[in-house]
Amino acid sequence: MNETLERVLYVEDDPDIRAVGEFALGLGGLTVKSCASGDEAVAAAPAFCPQLILLDVMMPGMDGPATLEALRALDVTAATPVVFMTAKVQPTEVEVYRGMGAVDVIPKPFDPMTLAAAIRAIYVRAA
């Protein structure tokens, strides 16, 4: 993976948080496909071909872990790096997320001013 990060699939059910995250990532020069649910993300992923997936953990219906599982079943996102965003960042919780296949965890609330740079750094480390 020697390519520059350009496309991020961002999955967040809270419309206010989603708007801030989408704006922050876009301002950071990333092309963002925002989804309000896991189902929406699974439907959008094949056409968008994300290079990284930023995924909320706690969502109604299909939560983050279930969404990750569904995305892993798609050829286009089977190996795409996934970063969870959550307020639940105790060391044991982070280990569970990593055990599910997440390359990193970004704590909520996140800093909109540094979100794009943090995502880019994670993407480089995941390469």
C-alpha positions as a Markdown table, in Angstrom:
| # | Residue | x | y | z |
|---|---|---|---|---|
| 1 | Met | 0.0 | 0.0 | 0.0 |
| 2 | Asn | 2.2 | 2.8 | -1.3 |
| 3 | Glu | -0.6 | 5.1 | -2.3 |
| 4 | Thr | -1.6 | 8.3 | -0.7 |
| 5 | Leu | -4.8 | 8.2 | 1.4 |
| 6 | Glu | -7.6 | 9.9 | -0.5 |
| 7 | Arg | -10.9 | 8.1 | 0.1 |
| 8 | Val | -12.4 | 7.6 | 3.6 |
| 9 | Leu | -15.7 | 5.8 | 4.3 |
| 10 | Tyr | -17.0 | 7.5 | 7.4 |
| 11 | Val | -19.8 | 5.7 | 9.4 |
| 12 | Glu | -21.5 | 7.7 | 12.2 |
| 13 | Asp | -25.1 | 7.6 | 13.2 |
| 14 | Asp | -25.2 | 10.9 | 15.1 |
| 15 | Pro | -25.9 | 13.6 | 12.5 |
| 16 | Asp | -24.0 | 16.4 | 14.3 |
| 17 | Ile | -20.9 | 14.3 | 14.9 |
| 18 | Arg | -21.0 | 13.1 | 11.3 |
| 19 | Ala | -21.2 | 16.6 | 10.0 |
| 20 | Val | -18.2 | 17.7 | 12.1 |
| 21 | Gly | -16.2 | 14.7 | 11.1 |
| 22 | Glu | -17.1 | 15.0 | 7.4 |
| 23 | Phe | -16.1 | 18.7 | 7.4 |
| 24 | Ala | -12.9 | 18.0 | 9.3 |
| 25 | Leu | -11.8 | 15.2 | 6.9 |
| 26 | Gly | -12.8 | 17.2 | 3.8 |
| 27 | Leu | -10.9 | 20.2 | 5.1 |
| 28 | Gly | -8.0 | 17.9 | 5.4 |
| 29 | Gly | -8.1 | 17.1 | 1.7 |
| 30 | Leu | -9.8 | 13.8 | 1.9 |
| 31 | Thr | -12.7 | 12.6 | -0.2 |
| 32 | Val | -15.3 | 11.4 | 2.3 |
| 33 | Lys | -18.4 | 9.2 | 1.8 |
| 34 | Ser | -20.5 | 9.6 | 5.0 |
| 35 | Cys | -23.0 | 7.0 | 6.0 |
| 36 | Ala | -25.5 | 7.2 | 8.8 |
| 37 | Ser | -25.7 | 3.4 | 9.4 |
| 38 | Gly | -23.9 | 0.2 | 9.0 |
| 39 | Asp | -26.4 | -0.9 | 6.3 |
| 40 | Glu | -25.7 | 2.3 | 4.4 |
| 41 | Ala | -22.0 | 1.7 | 4.6 |
| 42 | Val | -22.2 | -1.8 | 3.3 |
| 43 | Ala | -24.3 | -0.6 | 0.4 |
| 44 | Ala | -22.0 | 2.3 | -0.4 |
| 45 | Ala | -18.6 | 0.6 | 0.0 |
| 46 | Pro | -18.4 | -1.3 | -3.4 |
| 47 | Ala | -18.9 | 1.8 | -5.5 |
| 48 | Phe | -16.8 | 4.1 | -3.3 |
| 49 | Cys | -13.8 | 1.7 | -2.9 |
| 50 | Pro | -12.6 | 3.3 | 0.4 |
| 51 | Gln | -8.9 | 3.2 | 1.3 |
| 52 | Leu | -9.8 | 3.5 | 5.0 |
| 53 | Ile | -13.0 | 3.1 | 7.0 |
| 54 | Leu | -13.7 | 5.3 | 10.0 |
| 55 | Leu | -16.4 | 3.5 | 12.0 |
| 56 | Asp | -18.4 | 4.4 | 15.0 |
| 57 | Val | -18.7 | 1.6 | 17.5 |
| 58 | Met | -22.1 | 2.2 | 19.0 |
| 59 | Met | -24.9 | 2.6 | 16.5 |
| 60 | Pro | -28.5 | 1.4 | 16.5 |
| 61 | Gly | -29.3 | -1.6 | 14.3 |
| 62 | Met | -26.0 | -2.8 | 12.9 |
| 63 | Asp | -23.3 | -1.6 | 15.4 |
| 64 | Gly | -19.7 | -1.0 | 14.5 |
| 65 | Pro | -18.5 | -4.6 | 15.1 |
| 66 | Ala | -21.3 | -6.0 | 13.0 |
| 67 | Thr | -20.7 | -3.4 | 10.3 |
| 68 | Leu | -17.0 | -4.4 | 10.3 |
| 69 | Glu | -17.9 | -8.1 | 9.9 |
| 70 | Ala | -20.2 | -7.2 | 7.0 |
| 71 | Leu | -17.6 | -5.0 | 5.3 |
| 72 | Arg | -15.0 | -7.8 | 5.6 |
| 73 | Ala | -17.3 | -10.1 | 3.7 |
| 74 | Leu | -17.1 | -7.7 | 0.6 |
| 75 | Asp | -14.2 | -8.2 | -1.7 |
| 76 | Val | -13.6 | -4.5 | -2.0 |
| 77 | Thr | -13.3 | -3.9 | 1.8 |
| 78 | Ala | -12.0 | -7.3 | 2.9 |
| 79 | Ala | -8.6 | -5.9 | 3.7 |
| 80 | Thr | -9.3 | -2.2 | 4.0 |
| 81 | Pro | -7.9 | -0.7 | 7.2 |
| 82 | Val | -10.6 | 0.1 | 9.8 |
| 83 | Val | -10.4 | 2.7 | 12.6 |
| 84 | Phe | -13.0 | 2.7 | 15.3 |
| 85 | Met | -14.2 | 5.9 | 16.8 |
| 86 | Thr | -15.7 | 5.6 | 20.3 |
| 87 | Ala | -15.9 | 7.1 | 23.8 |
| 88 | Lys | -15.2 | 3.6 | 25.1 |
| 89 | Val | -11.4 | 3.6 | 25.1 |
| 90 | Gln | -10.3 | 1.7 | 28.2 |
| 91 | Pro | -7.3 | -0.5 | 27.4 |
| 92 | Thr | -9.3 | -3.7 | 27.5 |
| 93 | Glu | -11.9 | -2.2 | 25.2 |
| 94 | Val | -9.3 | -1.1 | 22.7 |
| 95 | Glu | -7.8 | -4.6 | 22.8 |
| 96 | Val | -11.2 | -6.0 | 21.9 |
| 97 | Tyr | -11.5 | -3.6 | 18.9 |
| 98 | Arg | -8.0 | -4.5 | 17.7 |
| 99 | Gly | -8.9 | -8.2 | 18.1 |
| 100 | Met | -11.8 | -7.6 | 15.7 |
| 101 | Gly | -9.3 | -6.3 | 13.2 |
| 102 | Ala | -9.3 | -2.5 | 13.8 |
| 103 | Val | -5.9 | -1.0 | 13.1 |
| 104 | Asp | -6.5 | 1.8 | 15.6 |
| 105 | Val | -9.1 | 3.6 | 17.8 |
| 106 | Ile | -9.8 | 7.3 | 17.9 |
| 107 | Pro | -11.4 | 8.5 | 21.1 |
| 108 | Lys | -14.5 | 10.6 | 21.1 |
| 109 | Pro | -14.8 | 13.4 | 21.4 |
| 110 | Phe | -12.2 | 13.9 | 18.7 |
| 111 | Asp | -10.3 | 17.0 | 17.7 |
| 112 | Pro | -11.7 | 18.2 | 14.4 |
| 113 | Met | -8.5 | 20.2 | 13.8 |
| 114 | Thr | -6.3 | 17.1 | 13.9 |
| 115 | Leu | -8.6 | 14.4 | 12.7 |
| 116 | Ala | -7.4 | 14.3 | 9.0 |
| 117 | Ala | -3.7 | 14.2 | 10.1 |
| 118 | Ala | -4.4 | 11.5 | 12.6 |
| 119 | Ile | -6.2 | 9.4 | 10.0 |
| 120 | Arg | -3.4 | 9.9 | 7.5 |
| 121 | Ala | -0.8 | 8.8 | 10.2 |
| 122 | Ile | -2.8 | 5.7 | 11.0 |
| 123 | Tyr | -3.1 | 4.8 | 7.3 |
| 124 | Val | 0.7 | 5.1 | 6.9 |
| 125 | Arg | 1.3 | 2.9 | 10.0 |
| 126 | Ala | -1.2 | 0.3 | 8.7 |
| 127 | Ala | 0.6 | 0.0 | 5.3 |
